[in-house]
Amino acid sequence: MARTRANDFDEKRRGLLDSAAAVFAEQGMEKASMAQIAAHGQVSKALLYHYYPSKGELIFEIIITHLEEVEEAIEAADDPALPPQQRLRKLVGTVLEAYKGADNQHKVQLNATSALSDEQKAEILAIEKRIVRHFAVVLRQINPDLDNPERPLLTPVTMSLFGMMNWVYMWFRDGGRISREDYADVATTLILEGIKAVR
């Protein structure tokens, strides 16, 4: 007979993922141990292994959960009826807001792919591509010439925007003089003004 899932399963699982992400971000993927993660999460190693049989599975779950939440936020916010410039700004703001409180998860995503299987990497890459596609579609609308087969600049421009968003955790501090909304305006303006000059 299948074991029934506890009522607080999702809450416990999320707590474990958050604790693990904090340990991985501080200690690094190689040095962090399951014992440290269990201690940080104030659970037994047995319980941790019950949810996640290996460190690789735990790392994968941190990354995939983070990306799924980002993708869900983007899908909810994306409005093709908006003018492309406003649509882009809304998407940028949505991603930066989704990154709020997720610095540890973001660090794991950027640094832990070597601990994953090929199948796990493929699943993560598929979500990343779907997320990027939302932005590429809008940037193509704003400047169709970016998608010129003889000089394909759509991907470089799109990934440049993600470079600005993905590394914001390195310097941004909530409560500082620049808000997430402010930076969303800055990043969007840099791209919108920049692609006018890209040839």
C-alpha positions in Angstrom: 0.0 0.0 0.0 1.4 3.4 -1.0 2.4 5.7 1.8 0.2 8.8 2.1 1.9 12.1 1.9 1.9 14.1 5.2 -0.2 17.3 5.2 2.9 19.4 5.8 5.0 17.7 3.1 5.3 20.7 0.8 6.2 23.0 3.7 8.8 20.6 5.0 10.2 20.1 1.5 10.5 23.8 0.9 12.2 24.4 4.2 14.7 21.7 3.4 15.4 23.2 0.0 15.9 26.7 1.5 18.2 25.3 4.1 20.2 23.3 1.6 20.5 26.3 -0.7 21.9 28.4 2.1 24.5 25.8 3.0 25.5 25.2 -0.6 25.8 29.0 -1.2 28.0 29.4 1.8 30.1 26.3 1.7 30.2 25.5 -2.0 28.8 22.4 -3.7 31.8 20.1 -2.9 32.3 21.1 0.7 28.7 21.1 1.8 27.6 17.9 3.4 24.2 16.3 4.0 25.0 16.4 7.7 25.5 20.2 7.5 22.3 20.6 5.6 20.3 18.5 8.0 21.7 20.5 11.0 21.0 23.8 9.3 17.4 22.7 8.6 17.1 21.3 12.1 16.0 17.9 10.8 17.6 14.5 11.1 19.8 13.1 8.4 17.3 10.3 8.1 14.5 12.7 7.3 16.7 14.6 4.8 17.6 11.3 3.0 14.0 10.4 3.0 13.2 13.4 0.9 16.4 13.5 -1.1 18.5 10.3 -1.4 21.6 12.1 -2.6 23.3 15.5 -2.7 22.8 15.6 -6.5 19.1 15.1 -6.2 18.9 17.9 -3.6 20.8 20.3 -5.9 18.6 19.4 -8.8 15.5 20.0 -6.8 16.7 23.4 -5.6 17.4 24.5 -9.2 14.3 23.1 -10.8 12.0 24.5 -8.1 13.6 27.9 -8.5 13.3 27.9 -12.3 9.7 26.6 -12.2 8.7 29.5 -9.9 10.5 32.0 -12.2 8.8 30.5 -15.3 5.3 30.5 -13.6 5.8 34.2 -12.7 6.8 35.1 -16.3 3.9 33.2 -17.8 1.5 35.0 -15.5 2.9 38.4 -16.3 3.6 38.1 -20.0 0.9 40.1 -21.9 1.2 40.0 -25.7 -1.4 42.7 -25.9 1.0 45.3 -24.4 3.3 47.4 -26.7 6.6 45.5 -27.0 8.6 48.0 -24.9 6.1 47.8 -22.0 5.9 44.1 -22.3 9.7 43.8 -22.1 9.7 46.1 -19.0 7.1 44.0 -17.3 9.0 40.8 -18.0 12.3 42.3 -16.7 10.5 43.5 -13.5 8.9 40.1 -13.1 12.2 38.3 -13.2 13.9 40.7 -10.8 11.0 40.3 -8.4 11.1 36.5 -8.7 14.8 36.7 -7.8 14.0 38.5 -4.5 14.9 36.3 -1.6 16.3 33.7 -3.9 20.0 34.6 -4.0 21.1 31.3 -2.5 19.0 29.3 -5.1 20.4 31.5 -7.8 24.0 30.8 -6.7 23.3 27.1 -6.7 21.8 27.3 -10.2 24.9 29.1 -11.5 27.5 27.0 -9.9 26.2 23.4 -9.4 25.6 22.0 -12.8 28.7 19.7 -12.6 26.9 17.8 -9.8 23.9 16.9 -12.1 23.3 14.1 -14.5 22.8 14.6 -18.2 19.1 14.0 -17.8 18.8 16.6 -15.0 20.9 19.1 -17.0 18.6 18.6 -20.0 15.5 19.2 -17.9 16.9 22.4 -16.5 18.1 23.6 -19.9 14.6 23.1 -21.3 13.1 25.4 -18.7 15.8 27.9 -19.2 15.2 28.0 -22.9 11.5 28.5 -22.4 12.2 31.4 -20.1 14.7 33.0 -22.5 12.2 32.5 -25.4 9.7 34.9 -23.8 12.3 37.7 -24.0 13.6 36.8 -27.4 10.1 37.0 -28.9 9.7 40.6 -27.5 13.1 41.7 -28.6 12.5 40.4 -32.1 9.3 42.5 -32.2 11.2 45.6 -31.1 14.0 45.1 -33.6 13.3 42.4 -36.2 16.8 43.0 -37.7 18.3 41.2 -34.7 17.0 38.0 -36.2 18.9 38.4 -39.5 20.4 35.0 -40.5 23.5 36.6 -41.9 24.2 38.4 -38.6 22.2 36.6 -35.9 22.2 39.0 -32.9 19.0 38.1 -31.3 20.5 35.5 -29.0 23.5 37.6 -28.0 21.3 40.6 -27.2 18.8 38.4 -25.2 21.5 36.8 -23.2 23.1 40.1 -22.5 19.9 41.2 -20.9 19.9 38.0 -18.8 23.5 38.8 -17.9 22.3 42.0 -16.3 19.5 40.3 -14.5 21.2 37.1 -13.4 24.2 38.8 -11.8 22.2 41.5 -10.0 22.5 39.4 -6.8 26.3 40.2 -6.7 25.7 43.9 -5.9 22.0 44.6 -5.3 20.8 45.0 -1.7 17.1 45.4 -0.9 16.4 48.5 1.1 19.2 50.4 -0.7 18.9 53.6 -2.7 18.1 51.7 -5.9 15.0 49.5 -5.8 14.3 46.5 -7.9 11.8 48.6 -9.8 14.5 51.2 -10.4 16.9 48.6 -11.7 14.2 47.1 -13.9 13.8 50.5 -15.6 17.6 50.8 -16.0 18.1 47.3 -17.5 15.2 47.7 -19.8 16.3 51.2 -21.0 19.9 49.9 -21.6 18.5 47.2 -23.8 15.9 49.3 -25.6 18.4 52.1 -26.3 21.2 49.8 -27.1 19.5 47.7 -29.7 18.7 50.8 -31.7 22.4 51.1 -32.4 23.1 47.4 -32.9 23.8 46.5 -36.5 
